[in-house]
Amino acid sequence: PVRTGVRTSFVQDLVEGVRYTARHGGIRLMIVMVAVMALFVQPTLEMLAGVADKVLYMGEGGLAVLAATFGCGAMSGGLWIAWRGRNEGLIRILLGGVASALIALAVFALSSVLWLSLPALFGIGFCVVVASTAASSLIQNSVEPDLRARVMALDSMISTGAPAFGAIVVGWAGTQFGVQPPLFA
């Protein structure tokens, strides 16, 4: 709908979106799930070079294989959720996707063999896309129309910004403790 009434600033709109999200239990939970994925799972991508080199001893060719595997999992997850095409059961899919991504990440972090790392990485890519798409769909369908853009902007800020922050933390920890322990933690 066309915005009517008094114009507000970007900061006021952002604060209003955060307040609404904080008061709405269901949306708050979905934003927390998005943040968990963004902070703890998505930084895996930034660590693939270290895993390829220091854990699997495959160099840049290994990095390409790992990145392609993650991408194939993400593409498969996107195609599956699009093919599914309905909102029923999205909460179960969101929670299952987050839990499965964390389990697959633990397997990937502990693995030092390619045959185990690749399926785990495929699963991470699949689950990241499925869970984040489910969360976005649930948020869009739950929020009041006049606040939808503000809340979706918050979702997008977390989805885009948190992986960079998580990558800095995991990357720093990787230089201190090696590649695998920070991924597992």
N, C-alpha and C positions, 0 to 999 in steps of 0.2 A: 504493500500500500504506500501511497505517496505520504511523505512525512508532513504533518501539519503542526502548527503551534510554534512555540519558541525554539529557536535554534540553540543547541548546546555545543560546548567545545568537545574536542576529541577526548580530553582527560575526563570530563563529566560523563561522556558516553561510556568510556572504559570502566569508570568507577561504578556506574549503574549496572553494567553487565556483570562485573565481579560481585556486586551485592546480590543481584538476582540469582546468580549461580550459587553463591554461598547459602542463600535461604532455601533454595530448591534442592531437597535431598537427593532426588534421582539424578538431576543434572550434575550436581556436585560430585556424586559417585562416578559418573561417566567422565567428567573432567579429570578426576583423580586417576582413573584407569588410563586415560590418554597420557597423563603426565608420567605414570609408571612406565608405560611403553616407551615414551619419548626419552626419558632420563636413563632408563636402565637397559633397554633392549636395543633401540635404534643405534646407539653408539658402537654397537658391534661392527657396523660397516666401517667405521674409522679405524678399527683395530685389525681389519682383515690383512693389511700389509704386514703387520707384526706377526700375525698368526701364520701367514704363508711363509715368512722368512724364518722366524725363530722357533716355531712349533712344528710345522710340517716340512720345513727345509725345501721349499719349492720355488722360492724367489718370485719374480714378476709373473711368470706363467701360472704359478699357483694362485697368486692374487687374482688373476683373470678368471680362473676356474671358480674360486670362492665367490667372487662378485657376481659372476654369471649364475651360479647356483642360487644365491640370495635373490637375484632378480627373477629367476624362473619361479621361485617360490612365491614372490610378491605378485608376479603376473598371474600365477595360478590362483592365488587367493582373491585377487581382484576379479578374475573371470568367474570364479565360483560364486562370490557374493553377488555379482551382477546377474548371473544366471538364476540364482535363487530368487531374486526379485520380490521379496515381501518383507514386511516388518515383523511379523510374528516370530518369536524366538530369538530376537536380536540381543536381548539381555543375556541369555544363556550363551549365545555365540560370543559376545563381548567378553564375558567372564572366562569362558573356556579358551578363547583366543589368548587372553593375557596369561592365564595359568600355563597353557601349552607353550607359549613363547618363552616363558621363564624356565620351564623344564627343558625345552630344546636348547636354550642358551646355556644352561648348566651342563648339558651333555656336550655341547660344542666347546665350552670353556675347559672341560676336563679331558677332552679327546686330543690325542696326538697322532691319530691315524686318519687318513683321508676318507676311507670308506665309512667311518662313523661321523666325521665332521660334515661331509656333504649333505646327508639326509637331515642332520640337525640344523644346518644353515638353511636348507630349503624350507624346513618347518618354521624357522624364525621369520623368514621373509613372508611366508604364507600367513602366519598368525598376525604379524604386524599389520598387514593390509586389511585382513578380515576384521581384526579388533578395532582398528582406527576407523574403518568404514562403518562398522556397526555403531560405534560411539557417535560418530557424526550424524548418522541417520536418526538415531534415538534422540539426540539433542535437538536436531531440526524439527522433529515431530512432537517434541515435548514443550518447547519454549513458546511463550506467548508471541504472536506475530510481530508486535511492535518492538520486541526486544531481541528478536531472532538474530539480526545482524550483529548486535553487540556481543551476544553470547557465542555466536559462531566465530567472531573475530578473536575472542579469548581462546577458543578451541584451536584456531589456526596459529595463534601466537605460541601456544604451548607446543603444538605439534611441530612447529618450525624452529622455535628457539631452544627448547629444552634438549633436543639431541645434540646441539652444538655445545651446550653447557656440560651435558653428560660426557661427551667426547673429550672435553678438556680434562675433566676429573679422571676418567678412565685412562686417558693417555698419560697424564701425569703419574697416576698410580702404576701404570705399565712400566714407566721408566724406573720406578722405585722398587717394584716387587716382581717384575716380569709380566709377560702378556696374559697368561692364563688366570692368575689369582684375581685381578681386578674384574675380568669378565665374569668369573664365577660369583664374586661378591656382589 
